Amino acid sequence: MSAQERCATEQGMPRWVRSRGALLGAMAVWLPLLLAEPAAQVAGLRPAWPSWLGLAVAAAAFLGCGVVGSTPRRTARGAHPVGTALLVVLAVTTLLLVSRSADSAALFSLLVIAAVVVLDGRPGLVAVGVVTALSAVTVWAAGGTAGRLSGTVVVTALSGLGSWTFRRLFAVIAELAATREALARVAVEQERERFSRDLHDLLGHTLSVVVVKAQAVRRLAARDAGAAAQHGADIEVIGRRALSEVRQAVAGYRGTGLAAELDRAVGALAAAGITATVTGAPASGALPDEVDELFGWVVREGSTNVIRHSGARRCVVTCSQTAGTARIAIADDGRGVAAAGTAATGAATGAATGPRGNGLAGLRERVGAAGGRLASGPSDSGFDLSVEVPVPQPLPQQAVGAAR
């Protein structure tokens, strides 16, 4: 199996299955090492078969604790009942074997490791202290030497603390892996929302203009074939431009600049019979790229709403810039309260009000991400949409020279 296939297979396995394999592998390595000294002591006892049977039971209970400890808990609180039963068996076996020979005290290391694996967390840490104290009492009662007693206590405590530390470390690693997967899912969802919002803004404006142009073609076809043909040609140009914009959106280039959007908006509004006036349009390069692109989206969304919903005859786009702030406003003289008020208010508050609210809601997200403020709603003469965003100011020439 190739490395790529093996990685794919492991990723398809539940995390607890991979953890079980790692934990059981580590316990299987430690088992013969910790049983070596007790087995050597058993060989010199007569009769030996009860001790050999006890070692076999201890080994089986130890591995059983590993299986239970690496399996997802099926009880809401406390230790797994099977794991608790195995711990009791292992503890009784250890006490009997060490009571028969104090030199078999290494079995307490098996017991403390199994207790940490089954109990985990704070109960596992408590179990380390309990097993360490039990080992000292048992070795002393069995007539073990002072060296054997101190060695058993130190080895048992270190085995338990080391196992508990690694157990918690593996738990943290698993939690970090789960968090990474959750963050990846959130990033994918956010990217999907961004992409769908971009496509909505791109195609919503384009299709609105196509509808207006098609209506003009239908009206003029009978009495002015030349004008109808011109509008038909415009539809072709708009369609090709939309295809290019969709490709750019797929490639990650979202939106165009303010100047290009103003030109498109003026043409689209004129085709819809709406007189468009632009005042204060900034010169090329006067705005930072991100602000220029954002204002392009404002013009696109605002002009689309005017064409679709307002029934206006005039539309005014006003741009202004002061120290640290850039502003753009779109005002029309249409049916602001009756036609667009509900949709705009819902978009401004983030409420779902149907298809009309989606564009302004997406625009509000863009403006909020740029640290700006969006205001929209009906006015005395129609409907107003305004956006203000902060613009970083360049350092004065003297400050730049001093910095150098």
VOGU-3710 file (C-alpha; in Angstrom, 3 decimals, decimal comma):
1> msaqercate> 0,000/0,000/0,000  1,378/3,403/-0,960  1,894/6,182/1,580  -0,965/8,178/0,084  -3,349/5,201/0,256  -2,260/4,443/3,822  -2,879/8,053/4,831  -6,318/7,992/3,230  -7,116/4,741/5,048  -6,040/6,190/8,401
11> qgmprwvrsr> -8,052/9,364/7,826  -11,105/7,229/7,134  -10,729/5,446/10,502  -12,281/6,897/13,645  -9,733/8,675/15,819  -10,441/6,378/18,761  -9,524/3,340/16,625  -6,108/4,836/15,842  -5,673/5,785/19,529  -6,562/2,231/20,586
21> gallgamavw> -3,834/0,810/18,363  -1,219/3,217/19,734  -2,216/2,636/23,357  -2,377/-1,147/23,081  0,957/-1,180/21,281  2,607/0,804/24,083  1,062/-1,427/26,765  2,136/-4,578/24,908  5,732/-3,280/24,889  5,718/-2,530/28,621
31> lplllaepaa> 4,042/-5,805/29,634  7,017/-8,203/29,152  9,432/-5,682/30,657  7,399/-5,296/33,821  6,680/-9,041/34,096  10,307/-10,099/33,682  11,311/-9,739/37,349  8,092/-11,284/38,799  8,446/-14,201/36,380  12,014/-14,798/37,556
41> qvaglrpawp> 10,820/-14,868/41,167  7,946/-17,237/40,335  10,366/-19,733/38,812  11,966/-20,258/42,225  8,741/-20,823/44,154  7,227/-24,178/45,022  4,587/-24,858/43,936  5,009/-22,428/41,055  1,815/-23,000/39,096  -0,433/-20,725/41,251
51> swlglavaaa> 1,973/-17,848/40,679  2,204/-18,563/36,937  -1,577/-18,585/36,769  -1,652/-15,313/38,676  0,824/-13,732/36,224  -1,288/-14,875/33,277  -4,424/-13,392/34,875  -2,556/-10,137/35,595  -1,323/-9,902/32,011  -4,795/-10,544/30,593
61> aflgcgvvgs> -6,406/-8,014/32,949  -3,729/-5,425/32,077  -4,355/-5,752/28,324  -8,121/-5,779/28,952  -7,797/-2,468/30,755  -5,979/-1,121/27,713  -8,818/-2,183/25,426  -11,446/-0,615/27,689  -9,443/2,564/28,269  -8,961/3,208/24,544
71> tprrtargah> -12,651/2,702/23,685  -15,146/5,622/23,809  -16,919/5,641/27,157  -20,447/4,262/27,096  -21,393/5,573/30,518  -22,207/9,188/31,255  -20,222/9,343/34,495  -17,463/7,422/36,181  -15,292/4,589/34,916  -16,395/1,898/32,523
81> pvgtallvvl> -17,898/-1,000/34,541  -15,883/-3,620/32,662  -12,723/-1,603/33,211  -13,489/-1,304/36,909  -13,963/-5,079/37,162  -10,653/-5,716/35,385  -8,895/-3,273/37,720  -10,259/-5,143/40,736  -9,026/-8,460/39,292  -5,602/-6,995/38,590
91> avttlllvsr> -5,379/-5,423/42,049  -6,329/-8,671/43,851  -3,884/-10,692/41,753  -1,093/-8,177/42,412  -1,699/-8,221/46,165  -1,668/-12,041/46,283  1,508/-12,373/44,218  3,444/-9,633/46,055  2,304/-11,013/49,425  3,847/-14,357/48,433
101> sadsaalfsl> 7,080/-12,694/47,222  8,020/-9,036/47,842  10,406/-9,262/44,875  7,329/-9,317/42,559  6,555/-5,685/43,468  6,997/-4,594/39,821  3,392/-5,760/39,388  2,294/-2,534/41,084  3,614/-0,665/38,045  1,222/-2,724/35,895
111> lviaavvvld> -1,603/-1,900/38,292  -0,980/1,846/38,379  -0,658/2,096/34,580  -3,898/0,168/34,110  -5,660/2,409/36,668  -4,562/5,566/34,823  -5,699/4,129/31,484  -9,149/3,137/32,755  -9,898/6,070/35,059  -8,136/8,942/33,249
121> grpglvavgv> -8,275/12,575/34,362  -8,414/13,478/38,047  -9,599/10,001/39,180  -6,527/8,549/37,491  -4,270/10,938/39,391  -5,952/9,933/42,659  -5,443/6,291/41,719  -1,691/6,927/41,383  -1,513/8,014/45,017  -3,692/5,141/46,235
131> vtalsavtvw> -1,715/2,442/44,367  1,607/3,939/45,480  0,529/3,831/49,138  -0,844/0,305/48,672  2,452/-0,860/47,202  4,378/0,465/50,206  2,064/-1,249/52,703  2,064/-4,564/50,817  5,847/-4,756/50,380  6,373/-3,864/54,053
141> aaggtagrls> 3,853/-6,522/55,143  5,539/-9,091/52,904  8,874/-8,510/54,659  10,592/-6,614/51,872  13,861/-4,832/52,552  14,118/-1,059/52,910  15,702/-0,847/49,464  12,921/-2,895/47,943  10,307/-0,757/49,725  11,741/2,598/48,598
151> gtvvvtalsg> 12,408/1,329/45,060  8,843/0,022/44,732  7,338/3,316/45,921  9,496/5,422/43,556  8,974/3,180/40,512  5,234/2,877/41,104  4,792/6,640/41,563  6,909/7,485/38,497  5,116/4,883/36,369  1,741/6,283/37,364
161> lgswtfrrlf> 2,662/9,946/36,941  4,380/9,293/33,633  1,402/7,348/32,304  -1,030/10,006/33,527  1,023/12,763/31,877  1,174/10,976/28,534  -2,505/10,121/28,768  -3,406/13,794/29,248  -0,995/14,768/26,480  -2,705/12,403/24,055
171> aviaelaatr> -6,085/13,820/25,123  -4,892/17,365/24,401  -3,533/16,293/21,022  -6,858/14,654/20,164  -8,719/17,799/21,239  -6,427/19,968/19,100  -6,996/17,685/16,124  -10,770/17,921/16,610  -10,501/21,717/16,888  -8,453/21,861/13,699
181> ealarvaveq> -11,085/19,839/11,865  -13,840/22,102/13,202  -11,942/25,219/12,120  -11,405/23,705/8,681  -15,145/23,052/8,367  -15,920/26,621/9,434  -13,416/28,000/6,915  -14,997/25,951/4,137  -18,481/27,158/5,115  -17,320/30,779/5,195
191> ererfsrdlh> -15,686/30,423/1,796  -18,881/28,931/0,387  -20,891/31,833/1,782  -18,412/34,334/0,336  -18,485/32,691/-3,065  -22,290/32,472/-3,152  -22,536/36,124/-2,087  -20,122/37,164/-4,831  -22,026/35,235/-7,466  -25,304/36,715/-6,224
201> dllghtlsvv> -23,931/40,247/-6,507  -22,325/39,639/-9,886  -25,188/37,830/-11,586  -27,985/39,783/-9,877  -26,768/43,058/-11,354  -25,993/41,572/-14,753  -29,320/39,785/-15,114  -31,191/42,924/-14,075  -29,495/44,873/-16,860  -30,174/42,076/-19,341
211> vvkaqavrrl> -33,884/42,157/-18,426  -34,016/45,930/-18,920  -32,241/45,658/-22,275  -34,538/42,845/-23,401  -37,581/44,937/-22,506  -36,147/47,815/-24,562  -35,605/45,475/-27,515  -39,221/44,314/-27,280  -40,526/47,875/-27,153  -38,372/49,171/-30,012
221> aardagaaaq> -38,394/46,162/-32,342  -41,508/47,308/-34,207  -40,743/51,029/-34,599  -36,933/51,410/-34,385  -35,025/48,375/-35,571  -31,662/50,125/-35,295  -32,122/51,038/-31,628  -33,413/47,537/-30,902  -30,363/46,047/-32,599  -28,104/48,279/-30,493
231> hgadievigr> -29,749/47,080/-27,292  -29,382/43,490/-28,518  -25,671/44,099/-29,076  -25,444/45,506/-25,558  -26,997/42,309/-24,224  -24,280/40,300/-25,960  -21,538/42,507/-24,509  -23,073/42,306/-21,022  -23,303/38,507/-21,264  -19,654/38,166/-22,286
241> ralsevrqav> -18,611/40,507/-19,505  -20,633/38,475/-16,992  -18,879/35,292/-18,080  -15,518/36,992/-17,555  -16,560/38,235/-14,105  -17,733/34,784/-13,067  -14,387/33,320/-14,141  -12,612/36,006/-12,119  -14,790/35,243/-9,099  -13,938/31,544/-9,396
251> agyrgtglaa> -10,256/32,447/-9,612  -10,571/34,572/-6,457  -10,739/38,040/-7,974  -13,896/39,480/-6,474  -15,354/42,582/-8,033  -14,004/45,503/-10,034  -13,095/49,079/-9,234  -15,334/52,072/-8,631  -14,727/53,789/-11,969  -15,696/50,731/-14,021
261> eldravgala> -18,825/50,135/-11,932  -19,887/53,775/-12,251  -19,662/53,543/-16,050  -21,715/50,350/-16,069  -24,285/51,753/-13,641  -24,805/54,927/-15,697  -25,363/52,866/-18,852  -27,719/50,416/-17,122  -29,754/53,188/-15,487  -30,024/55,062/-18,777
271> aagitatvtg> -31,286/51,912/-20,511  -33,956/51,652/-17,797  -35,050/55,242/-18,432  -33,421/56,617/-15,271  -31,283/59,739/-15,447  -28,021/59,108/-13,565  -25,785/61,821/-12,113  -22,358/61,189/-10,592  -20,663/63,846/-8,454  -17,320/63,823/-6,714
281> apasgalpde> -15,990/60,682/-8,415  -12,428/60,173/-7,093  -9,500/60,166/-9,458  -7,789/56,912/-10,312  -5,621/55,764/-7,416  -7,142/58,224/-4,942  -8,655/55,425/-2,871  -6,916/52,317/-1,501  -7,564/49,232/-3,595  -9,777/47,549/-0,992
291> vdelfgwvvr> -11,934/50,683/-0,579  -12,122/51,205/-4,334  -13,312/47,616/-4,798  -15,825/47,942/-1,939  -17,306/51,116/-3,408  -17,578/49,290/-6,725  -19,751/46,686/-4,992  -21,846/49,480/-3,425  -22,519/51,041/-6,831  -23,298/47,638/-8,341
301> egstnvirhs> -25,772/46,656/-5,611  -27,291/50,128/-5,263  -27,903/50,622/-8,981  -29,357/47,126/-9,255  -31,869/47,899/-6,506  -32,810/51,198/-8,172  -33,473/49,432/-11,482  -35,399/46,556/-9,918  -37,496/48,140/-7,213  -37,577/51,933/-7,216
311> garrcvvtcs> -39,533/53,021/-10,288  -37,367/56,160/-10,104  -36,677/58,757/-12,780  -33,481/60,154/-11,285  -30,551/58,616/-9,429  -27,642/60,536/-7,895  -24,336/58,948/-6,883  -22,211/61,140/-4,626  -18,625/60,408/-3,595  -16,681/62,352/-0,968
321> qtagtariai> -13,536/61,958/1,052  -12,396/63,665/4,233  -9,495/63,097/6,574  -9,568/59,398/7,375  -13,012/58,677/5,884  -14,395/57,920/2,427  -18,125/58,051/1,714  -20,390/57,091/-1,162  -24,142/57,658/-1,321  -26,811/56,589/-3,820
331> addgrgvaaa> -30,178/58,383/-3,750  -33,211/58,032/-6,025  -36,625/59,655/-6,288  -38,591/56,434/-6,577  -41,123/54,586/-4,441  -38,799/54,224/-1,482  -41,386/53,389/1,166  -43,742/51,248/-0,863  -41,331/49,329/-3,059  -37,991/49,086/-1,326
341> gtaatgaatg> -38,541/50,042/2,293  -39,363/46,574/3,596  -36,527/44,843/1,780  -33,956/47,457/2,706  -34,991/47,572/6,323  -34,776/43,798/6,576  -31,329/43,840/5,001  -30,171/46,584/7,312  -31,208/44,641/10,370  -30,006/41,291/9,065
351> aatgprgngl> -33,520/39,830/8,940  -34,574/37,481/6,207  -37,156/39,291/4,084  -36,991/37,341/0,888  -34,904/37,730/-2,245  -34,822/41,539/-2,055  -32,949/41,534/1,236  -30,043/39,321/0,224  -28,035/41,903/-1,704  -27,964/44,591/0,975
361> aglrervgaa> -27,327/41,976/3,670  -24,266/40,764/1,784  -23,165/44,354/1,218  -23,502/45,052/4,935  -21,173/42,118/5,650  -18,557/43,530/3,256  -18,768/46,986/4,801  -18,570/45,578/8,330  -15,489/43,541/7,404  -13,827/46,767/6,217
371> ggrlasgpsd> -14,660/48,504/9,512  -17,226/50,801/7,904  -20,874/51,694/8,387  -23,829/51,191/6,040  -27,091/53,118/6,269  -30,108/52,507/4,059  -33,766/53,355/4,133  -36,559/55,439/2,639  -36,202/59,227/2,514  -38,556/62,114/1,822
381> sgfdlsvevp> -37,845/61,894/-1,899  -37,213/58,169/-2,425  -34,569/55,777/-1,090  -31,028/56,459/0,175  -28,041/54,159/0,523  -24,784/55,404/2,039  -21,522/53,770/3,061  -18,664/55,218/5,081  -15,342/53,445/5,567  -12,101/54,508/7,252
391> vpqplpqqav> -9,210/55,312/4,943  -5,646/55,147/6,278  -3,781/58,418/5,870  -0,247/58,453/4,408  2,535/59,732/6,637  3,654/63,322/6,027  6,833/63,667/4,024  8,739/65,080/7,035  7,710/62,114/9,170  8,737/59,711/6,431
401> gaar> 12,137/61,393/6,183  12,590/61,297/9,946  11,680/57,594/10,009  14,339/56,896/7,434
//
